Each structure stands twice: as C-alpha cells, then as structure tokens.
Amino acid sequence: MTSKKTIKAAFESMMFVWGEPLDAKVAAEVFNIDFKEAYGYFKELEKEYEQEGRGIRIIETEKKFQFATASENNEYIERLCTPSKEKRLSQAALEVLAIIAYKQPVTKGEIESIRGIKCDRVIEGLTKKVLICEVGRSGGIGRPILYGTTFEFLQNFGYKTLDELPDIEDIENAVQNEEELSNLDFQQISLDINEG
C-alpha cells in the first residue's frame, strides 16, 4: 500500500504538471483510493503550505486544486514581470541594419563606404542584440567578415522572409536621405531590450 506521504508528494507533482486545477476525483483514481481520502490529503497540503508561509499556496475551487502565488508577494511578482525598458535603435544602427538587410552578405568595409563613417561599435551593438551575425568571409584581400541579418531580425520586425522587406531601389541613396530611410517599415519598430 502506498504511504500517505508518497501520495501527498505525488499530488504536488501532479498539480505542478497538470496546468489546470486538478480534480480530487481524478487524483483519487490515479491511486485507486477513495475520493474522500484524496480530498483530505489535498486539504492537508493546502493547510501545510499556508502554515509554513510559503510563496506558493494551494487553492481549491469546486473540489479541484491548483498552485497559486501567495497574495502578499504580488508586488514583487509585478516588478519581475514589468516589461523591460523600450529603447529605439539609434539612427546609425538603423542605417547599418538597413544596409546589411538589403545588401547581405556585406563586409564592414562596404558598409562604411556607403555610410562614409566607421561603424565598428554599431556592428558590435547589432551583433549583441542578435539582429545581425557573421555569415562567412569574403574572397577579397584579407578575407573580411561578411555580415547578414538573423532569424531574430525577421522575428523582431515581423517578417517571414527577407523577400517581405519594403522595396527600395538604391540603399546607398536611401541612407543619405533620412526621409526615404524613414519609410522603411522596420525603422519604426521599437525593440524590447534589457538595459544593464
């Protein structure tokens, strides 16, 4: 015969994985025990969790039991679940991202040639945000790194494939003309990123 301690421990595990309130009747059937016995074990667990002041409690609704957070911890849970600060990409980051998106695979030298300015830090930042990545090496002198956009880039900006990027005939001129560059859909989307 299965011990009371084992059954109560199993009930905890079952509540954890069930994903919705666990009916005491269903739990009783699993162990082939009487409903009243199973219900009593759940009530004991409920009392134990409350008496010990745990952060997780067991609550009952119509003879069904589930885990819930202790109400006194709501403030901390809200702090944890508050969305990370929203931060827009800088104009420089948007320019580099646009160049890579439309000309990939592309080297840092080619990007800098289009922008007319160094972009080491911008590339490093976009790589850290997993919007771009190294996709190989050029066959040119020194075999420079080639950059391309990532799957995360597509996800963040709501594209399924690169073919869905807005049409733009001349990315070089668009980068020089901020108004035209601002017409790119992905420019206007803010990314949720953790600061710090």
C-alpha positions as CSV (number, residue, x, y, z in Angstrom):
1,M,0.0,0.0,0.0
2,T,1.3,3.5,-0.9
3,S,2.1,5.7,2.1
4,K,0.2,8.9,2.8
5,K,3.5,10.9,2.4
6,T,4.1,9.4,-1.0
7,I,0.6,10.2,-2.2
8,K,0.7,13.8,-1.0
9,A,4.1,14.3,-2.7
10,A,2.7,12.8,-5.9
11,F,-0.3,15.1,-5.7
12,E,2.1,18.1,-5.5
13,S,3.9,16.8,-8.7
14,M,0.6,16.2,-10.4
15,M,-0.7,19.7,-9.7
16,F,2.6,21.1,-11.0
17,V,2.4,19.4,-14.3
18,W,-1.3,19.4,-14.9
19,G,-1.5,23.0,-15.9
20,E,-5.1,23.5,-14.7
21,P,-7.0,22.8,-11.5
22,L,-6.6,19.1,-10.6
23,D,-9.8,17.3,-9.7
24,A,-9.5,15.4,-6.4
25,K,-11.6,12.7,-8.1
26,V,-9.1,12.2,-10.9
27,A,-6.2,12.2,-8.4
28,A,-8.0,9.5,-6.4
29,E,-8.5,7.4,-9.5
30,V,-4.7,7.5,-10.2
31,F,-4.0,5.9,-6.8
32,N,-7.2,3.8,-6.7
33,I,-8.2,5.4,-3.4
34,D,-11.4,6.8,-2.1
35,F,-12.4,10.4,-3.2
36,K,-12.7,11.5,0.5
37,E,-9.2,10.2,1.3
38,A,-7.7,12.0,-1.7
39,Y,-9.7,15.2,-0.9
40,G,-8.4,15.0,2.7
41,Y,-4.8,14.8,1.5
42,F,-5.3,17.9,-0.7
43,K,-6.7,19.8,2.3
44,E,-3.8,18.8,4.4
45,L,-1.4,20.0,1.8
46,E,-3.3,23.3,1.5
47,K,-3.0,23.8,5.2
48,E,0.7,22.9,5.3
49,Y,1.6,25.4,2.6
50,E,-0.3,28.2,4.4
51,Q,1.1,27.4,7.8
52,E,4.7,27.3,6.6
53,G,4.2,30.7,4.9
54,R,5.5,29.5,1.5
55,G,5.4,31.7,-1.6
56,I,3.3,29.1,-3.3
57,R,-0.1,28.2,-2.0
58,I,-2.7,25.5,-2.8
59,I,-6.1,26.8,-3.6
60,E,-9.4,24.9,-4.0
61,T,-12.2,25.6,-6.5
62,E,-15.1,23.1,-6.6
63,K,-13.1,20.1,-5.3
64,K,-10.2,21.0,-7.7
65,F,-6.8,22.1,-6.5
66,Q,-4.0,24.1,-8.0
67,F,-0.9,26.0,-7.1
68,A,-1.1,29.8,-6.8
69,T,1.3,32.5,-5.7
70,A,0.9,34.0,-2.2
71,S,-1.0,37.3,-2.5
72,E,1.5,39.1,-0.2
73,N,4.1,38.6,-2.9
74,N,2.1,40.3,-5.7
75,E,4.2,43.5,-5.5
76,Y,7.4,41.5,-6.2
77,I,5.9,39.5,-9.0
78,E,4.7,42.7,-10.7
79,R,8.2,44.1,-10.5
80,L,9.6,41.0,-12.0
81,C,7.1,40.9,-14.8
82,T,7.2,44.5,-15.7
83,P,8.3,44.7,-19.4
84,S,11.9,45.7,-20.0
85,K,12.5,49.3,-21.0
86,E,11.7,50.1,-24.6
87,K,14.6,51.5,-26.5
88,R,14.7,52.6,-30.1
89,L,17.7,51.8,-32.3
90,S,19.8,54.8,-33.0
91,Q,19.9,56.4,-36.4
92,A,23.3,55.0,-37.0
93,A,22.2,51.5,-36.0
94,L,19.2,51.7,-38.3
95,E,21.3,52.8,-41.2
96,V,23.8,49.9,-40.7
97,L,20.9,47.4,-40.2
98,A,19.2,48.7,-43.4
99,I,22.4,48.3,-45.4
100,I,23.0,44.8,-44.1
101,A,19.4,43.8,-44.7
102,Y,19.4,44.9,-48.3
103,K,23.0,44.1,-49.4
104,Q,23.8,41.0,-47.4
105,P,26.2,39.4,-47.3
106,V,28.2,42.5,-46.9
107,T,31.5,43.4,-45.4
108,K,32.2,46.2,-42.8
109,G,34.2,48.0,-45.4
110,E,31.3,48.1,-47.8
111,I,29.0,49.3,-45.1
112,E,31.5,52.1,-44.1
113,S,31.9,53.0,-47.8
114,I,28.2,53.6,-48.1
115,R,27.8,55.5,-44.8
116,G,31.1,57.4,-45.1
117,I,31.9,56.7,-41.5
118,K,33.4,53.9,-39.3
119,C,30.8,51.5,-37.9
120,D,32.7,49.0,-35.6
121,R,30.7,49.9,-32.5
122,V,27.3,49.8,-34.3
123,I,28.1,46.4,-35.8
124,E,29.1,45.2,-32.3
125,G,25.8,46.5,-30.8
126,L,23.6,44.9,-33.5
127,T,25.5,41.6,-33.1
128,K,24.9,41.7,-29.3
129,K,21.2,42.3,-30.0
130,V,21.3,39.3,-32.3
131,L,19.9,41.3,-35.2
132,I,23.0,40.6,-37.4
133,C,25.7,37.9,-37.4
134,E,28.8,36.8,-39.3
135,V,27.7,34.7,-42.3
136,G,31.1,33.9,-43.8
137,R,34.3,35.5,-45.3
138,S,34.7,37.5,-48.4
139,G,37.1,36.2,-51.1
140,G,38.7,39.7,-51.2
141,I,42.0,40.8,-49.8
142,G,42.3,40.0,-46.1
143,R,39.2,37.8,-46.3
144,P,37.0,40.3,-44.4
145,I,33.9,39.1,-42.5
146,L,30.6,39.1,-44.2
147,Y,27.5,40.1,-42.3
148,G,23.9,39.2,-42.7
149,T,20.6,39.5,-40.7
150,T,19.4,36.8,-38.3
151,F,16.2,34.9,-37.8
152,E,15.7,37.1,-34.7
153,F,15.8,40.2,-37.1
154,L,12.9,38.7,-39.0
155,Q,11.0,37.9,-35.8
156,N,11.6,41.3,-34.2
157,F,10.3,43.2,-37.3
158,G,7.5,40.8,-38.2
159,Y,8.9,39.4,-41.5
160,K,8.7,35.8,-42.5
161,T,11.4,36.1,-45.1
162,L,13.7,38.8,-46.5
163,D,11.6,39.0,-49.6
164,E,9.0,40.9,-47.5
165,L,11.3,43.8,-46.9
166,P,9.9,47.1,-48.4
167,D,11.1,47.7,-51.9
168,I,14.0,50.1,-52.1
169,E,15.9,50.6,-55.3
170,D,19.1,52.3,-54.1
171,I,20.0,51.7,-50.4
172,E,23.1,54.0,-50.8
173,N,20.9,57.0,-51.6
174,A,18.3,56.0,-49.0
175,V,21.0,56.1,-46.3
176,Q,22.0,59.6,-47.4
177,N,18.3,60.7,-47.4
178,E,16.9,60.2,-43.9
179,E,13.3,60.9,-45.1
180,E,13.5,58.0,-47.6
181,L,15.2,55.8,-45.0
182,S,12.4,56.5,-42.5
183,N,9.9,54.9,-45.0
184,L,11.4,51.5,-44.2
185,D,8.8,49.7,-42.0
186,F,11.4,48.2,-39.7
187,Q,12.7,51.6,-38.8
188,Q,9.7,52.5,-36.8
189,I,9.6,49.4,-34.7
190,S,10.9,49.6,-31.1
191,L,12.8,46.6,-29.7
192,D,12.4,45.5,-26.1
193,I,15.9,45.1,-24.8
194,N,17.3,44.8,-21.3
195,E,19.3,47.8,-20.2
196,G,22.2,46.9,-18.0
